[in-house]
Amino acid sequence: MEQPRTILCQEALRVIEHRHRGAKPPLMERAGSAAAELALALIDRSALPPLVVAGPGNNGGDAFVAARLLRQNGLDPVLVFAGEGAKLPTDARAAFDAWTAQGGALHGQIPEGRFSLAVDGLFGIGLTRPLSGSFAALVARINALDCPVLSLDLPSGLDSETGRILGIAVRAQHTLSFIALKPGLLTLDGPDHCGKVAVHALGLLIDQGSDPDPSGETGHTIAPGLFASALSPRRQNSHKGSYGSAGIIGGAPGMAGAALLAGRAALQLGAGRVYLGMLDPIAVDLLQPEIMLKKADEVFGLATCLAVGPGLGQSDAAAALLRRALACQMPLLLDADALNLLAAHPVLQRELARRTAPTLLTPHPAEAARLQECTIEAIQADRRAAALGLARRLNACVVLKGCGSVIATPDGRWFINTSGNPGLASAGTGDVLSGFAVALLAQGWAAEHALLAAVHLHGRAADACVAAGIGPIGLTAGELSAKARRVMNDWNHA
């Protein structure tokens, strides 16, 4: 079963690098060797030379090592150096000297011509300010090349902590991340700039505990291994009551579709019963008649867990239903207008924070901004910090949706999801996610596991749709549940 991968922030990486400063061979030599090995695999061995761009810091040192090893393998790399040898850090200066001692030439700019591959070793994780001037021009020139680009550690110009573009960033087709993944590779603009990401641990066994886990600096990708304990085939001797009763409250006038999407998703992901409490009652869901349609206030006495928000609206009646849900001692998921009502009524936020039963929140960036009383830009500037802040303050497991959805827990742990595709950027997909999560809550899953699994499954379902020729353009929310059901059954029987 697929296992999660470690994600390290800068402080954790610096600690690890410092602890291995005297390693033999040095970490820079290992990184450059790994880069050269991947570059050799990517080069088509045509008559065209590879291009290596080295920057003024340790990332540039990795590039010098890679260029030297490419040359030793019979290639004639063109090396562009955007710095001064005398100002390089100690290890990078040694790599610079080894290159020049071998007879390697240095170029100040990318020459005209074509290349088999461009290796981007301009800037690494230490970059914190926007690129400008000659550095920005160099990145623009790399992006204009007619060849694949391999970035070392992360594309130059990308913030390793947040995935923000610092003025301009390299658009790579491949990224080789050293030691572990970085948050910026996986969220916000990172996935659009990194291409295919590979990780080389440089021989450091960080997952086996050889290095410390600085508080808050280590996260993980989401994979079924995180929630494997909740996966198992169903017992033959079971009945619908064995799999819980999911209650979903929403469906105000003009917004019935959101509640129906959530209800159908919950049923198809295995909830034993689904009670759909509609503010604007309808008699039957003709596409999924198994759903039991009720008035909104009737669901409280029937469900074993609740999802409040899909199509809820922000009326006084909706606010009263939310307040009642917050008082219930059962697992609770809040989405959409339930989150907007929380943002509008601080007293409800205080009631939420005092809950002892598990709570899940599923905001998109605009909803998170309302809850934090800030701008969407501030939320997106550091998605990990935003999710962690909401989780701590509201005492809930939170998923900040978007490219590289970030999941945070009240005790400060965090995860980034890597499944999914742009087909999810369409109306109703968030309602389906809520249905998935409440279905797992109904089946007795712990809140954290339910949210992790629902988010990852949501993306996997979208990926399965695209693999089957459905989307990403035109993928609709209602097409996700059948694919998710298949993936879920595969997991349970793995």
N, C-alpha and C positions, 0 to 999 in steps of 0.2 A: 504494500500500500504506500502511495506517495507520502513522503514526509515533508514537514515544513522546512524552509531554509532560513538561516540566520540573516538578519539585517542589522548592520552596525552603524551607529552615528559616529561623527568625527571624534568625539572624546574617547569613545571605546577603541576606535582604530588607533588613535595616538598612543593609548596605553599599551596596546598590543605591540605596536611598532617599537616603542621604547623598550619593552621587555625583551625583544628579540634583536636589539641593536647589534649585538655581537655575534649574531648567528653566522654559521658557515654552511654554505655560501651566503653572502649578505642578501637581505630581502630584495634589494634593488636588482641584483644579479638574477635572482629567481624570477622577479617580475618581468624583466627584460627577456629572459629565456622563454617564459610562458607566452609573451607577446610575439616573439619571433616564431615560435612553434605554430601559433594560430595563424600568423600572417602567411607562413609557408603553405599552410593548408588552404588558405583563401586565394593565393596567387595562382594564376593559371599557367605560369611558367612561359608566358609569351615573351617576345623580345622587349616588351615594355618594362622599364625599371619600376620598383616600388618607390614611393615617396614617404619619407619619415619627417614629421614636424616635431621638433623638440622645443619645449618652453624653458623659462628661466628658473624652474624649481626642480623638485624631485621627480615630478612627472616627466620632465625633460630628461632626467637621468635614466629613467626606465626606457625612454625612446632611444637614447644613445646606445644602451646595451642591446636593445632589439636590432638597431641598425648594424652594429658590429657583428652580431650573430647572423644576420641575413647575409652580410658580406662573406662571412666564413662559409656560408652554405652556397656560395657561387653566384650570388646576386650582386647587383651594383646599385644599392639604394642611393637616392638623392636625398641628402639630409639638409633640412632647413632649420636653422637655429635662431630663435627669437629671444636672444638674451646675450649676456656677456659671460665668458668662461670664468673670469676672475671673481664673479659675484655668485657663482653657483654654490649651493650647499655642498658640504664635504663629499658625501657619497656621489652626488651628481657630478661634481668636478672630477672625481676619479673616473667615472664613466665617460665623461667628455675627453679626458686625457687618453683613455684607452682607445677611443675612436680615432683621435688625431694621430696617435702613435702608430696606428694601423695604416695610416695614410689616407684616412677618410677626409673628404672635403666638406666644407661648410658653405651653405648658401644663406643669404639674408632674406630672400624672397623666394616664393615658389616660381620656378622657371616655367616658361611656356613649354608646351608639349603634353604628352599623354603618359599616364602611369597605370601600372597593373593594379595598384592598391595604394591608398593613402593611410598612413598610421598617424593618428592624432595623439601626440604626447605633449600638447601645449600647456594645459592646466589640469590639475587634479582636484582633490577634495578641498584644498585650502582656499580656493577662490571664493571671495565674499563680495566683491564689488563688480559693478557692470563693466564689461569689456568696452573699450573705446579705442580710438586712434588706430595705430598700426596693428594692434592685436585683433580688434574688430575686423579690420580689413583682411587680415590673414584668415580668420574664421570664414568670412564671406567667400574668400578665394577657395578654401577647402570645399565649401558647400557647392561651389560651381564646377568642381572637377567632374570629369566623365569617367569615374571609377568608383568602386566600393570604398567605404571609409571604415577603418577599425579604430575605435577610440580606446585609449588605455585608462582604465579605472572608471571614467565616465566621460561623456562628451564635453569638450572644453566649452565653458560658458554656462554650464548647467550647475545649479546649486545642489550639492550632494545631499544636503539635509532636507530640502523641500521640493526639489524638482522645478524650481523657478528658473526661467531664462534670465541670465544676468546680462542684459543688453542684446546679445546675440549668442547663439550656441551652435556648435557643430551638429549637423544631422548625419548620424552614423548609421550604417547598415549592420554593424557589429560592435559590441562593447565587451571588453574583457575586464571584469571587475576583480580586483585583487583582494585577497583575504576573505571577504564576504560581500554580500549585496549592500548597497547604500539606499537609504529611503528615497533619494531623489531620482534613482533609476526607475522607480516603480509607480510613482504617483505624479499628478499634475501634468507637466509637459515632458517629464522623463520618458515615458513610453514612446512618444512621437519622435524623440531624438536619439534613442539608444539602439534601435533595431533589435537584433537578436542578442540577448545578454548571456554571456558565459561567466562563470566564476572560477577563479583559480585560487585555492587556499594558500598557496606558496609553502605547502608542507606544514602549516600550522593547524593543529587539531582543536580549533576553537569550540566546535560543537561537543567535543568530548570533555570540556571543562579545563583545558590547560591554561585558559586565560580567564580573568575576572569578568563578571557581568555587571558593569557599572550601572547604577540605578537609573532606569529610564532610557539608557543608551542602546539597549538591545531589544530588537523586535523580531518577528518572524513572518514569513509568508504564510498564507492559509493553504493547508493541504489536508486531505482526509485523515492523515495520521494524527492531527490535533484532536479529532473527535471520534477516533476509531472505537473508543470504549462504548459509544452509544450505538454503534452499528452492529446488527446481527439479524439473521433471518427471523421472520416471525414464527412464533410457536403455532403448531397445528391446533392446539387446544386454546383458542382465543376467540374473541367476539368483538363487535364494534366498540363496546365499552372498554375494551383493553387498550384502545388507542385514543382515548380522550375525546373531549367535546370542545372544539374551538369556537369561540364566539367572536364575531366581527361586527363592529358598530360603525355605521356611516350611512352613505346613500341618501344624502339630502336631495331635495328637488333639483333635477337637472344634473345630478352627479351619481346616479345609480350605477353606472358602468364601473366606477372605481371599486365600489363595494362588491359587485358581482365578480370582477376579476380576482379580487383577494379571496373571496369565498371559493371560487372554482380552483384556485391554486392550492388552497388549504386542503380541499377534498382530494385533489389528485396527488398531493404529496402525503396522503395517508392518515389524516385525522379521521377518527372513527365516526364522528358527527360534526357537521358544520352548521352552526346557527348564525344566520345573517340578520342582524337587527337594523332595519332600514328606517331612517327618519321619514322617508317618503315611501310607505309600504307598497309592495307589489305582491301579486298573488303567487307567482311561480317563476322560476328561472327555467325557461323552455330548453335552454342548452344544457343545463345541469340541474335537473329536477330533484336530484338527491339532496340539494341544499335546502335546509329548513328555514323558511323566511318568516321573520317575526317582527313585531314592533320593537323599536330599539330598546325600550326599557324592559322587555320581556327576557332578554338574553342573559341578564345578570344571574338569574336563578337557575340557568341551564348549563352554562359553560364552565369548564375547568380552567380555562385561560382566555384572555381577551386581547383583541387587537382593536384599537380605537383610532379612527382617523380617515380611512379611505372614503373620500366623498363626504366627509362629515359636515363641512361648512363651519361657519363661525357664529351661528345664532346663539341666543340665550339658551335654547334647548340643547344645543350641542355642548355648550359650556357646562351645563348641569350634568349631562351624561359623562363628560370627562371627569368632573369632580367626583361623581359616584364611582367611576372606574378606579380613580386614584385611591379611594378608600377600601377597595376590595383586596382581600388577602389572597390573591392568586397571581400567577405570572401575567404580566401586562406588556403589550407592545404599543407604542405611540408613534404615529406617522402622520404626515400631511397636515390637515387642519388641526389635529390634536396638538401638534407642535406649534402651530401658529397661535392657538389659544393659550398654550403655555407661555409663549413669548409676550402675549398681550396681558397676561394676568400673573404677576410675580407671586401672588399668594398660592397659585397652583404649582408653581415651581418649588415653593417651600414644602408644600404637601408631597410633591413627588420625591424630594430629597429625603423626606422622613419615612418613606415606605420601607418596610422590611421584606416584603415579597419582591421577587426579581422583576426588573423593568428593562425593556429594550427600547432604544430610540433610533430612528432611521432617518435623520435629516439629510436633505441635499444642502449645498452650500448656502443658498438663500435662507432656508429655514434655520440653519445653524447661525447665520449672521443675526437673524432676528432674536434668537435665544441669547446670543452673546452681546446683543446691542452694539454691533459693529457693522462694518461693510463686508460685502461678499469678498472684496479684494483682500481684506485682512484675514478672512478665513482661509482663502486659497493661498495666501502668502506662506502659511505654515499649517498644512492640513493635519499633520500629526499632532502638533501642539493644540490645535483647535479641538480635535476629537478628545484628546486627553483632558482638556479643560472642562468640556461638557460632561464627560463621564465622572470626573471627580466632583464637580459642583452639584450635579443632579443625581448622583448615586445610581448610575445606570450604565449598562453596556451600550455603547454608542457606535453606530456605523456612520461615518461621514461619507456619503455616496459621491461618486464621481470617478474620474479616471484614476485607477488605483485606490479603490475604496479603503479607508482607514478605519479599523475597528479598535476601540479603546475600552478598557475596563476601569471600574472605580479605583482599583488598587494600583493603577499606573502601568499596566501591561498594554502592549499595542501590537497590531498585526496589519499587514497590507495584503489586499487581495490582488492576484494576478490573472484571474480568469475573466472572460468577458470581452466585448468588442463594441464598436460604435453603434451596432444595432440596438443596444439598450437605451440609446438616446431617443426614446420615443414615449409617447403618452401611455401611462398605465403600467409601465414596467416596475415602478416602485410599489404599486399596489400588489403586484404579483409577488414581489419580494416579501412584503408583509404577510401575505398568505402562506408562503413557504415557512417563514419563521414561526408563525402561530401554530401551524400544523405540527412542527417539531416540539414546540412547547406542550401541545396537547398530548403528544405521545410520551411525555415525561422527560424530555431532554432538559439538561441544565441550561439556564439562560445563555451563558457564554457560548456553549457548544451549539445551541440552536441558532444563534446569530452568525457565528463563524460558518457553520454548514450552509445556512440559507444564503448567505452572501456568495460563498464560493460556488454553490450549486446554481444560483441565479446566473452567474457568469458562464459556468460550464454548459448550461442549457442554451445560452445564446451562442456559444461556440459550436455546439452540436447543430444548431439551426443553420449556421453559416456553412458548416461542413457538408450539410445536406442540400445546400444551394438556396437556403431561405435567408436572404439578407446578406450583408448588414443593411443595405438600403431596403427599406420597406418591411423590415422585421417588425411584427406587432406583438404587443404584450401577451395576447391570448395564445400565441404560438409557443410560449416558453414552457408551459406546465407539462405538456406531454413529453418533451425532451428531458425535463428535470426528473420526471417520474422514472424514466428509463435509467438515468444516471444513478438515481437513488437506489433502485433495485440492484444495479450492478455493484454499488458500494456495499450493500448489505449482504451480498453473496460472494464477495471477494475472498 
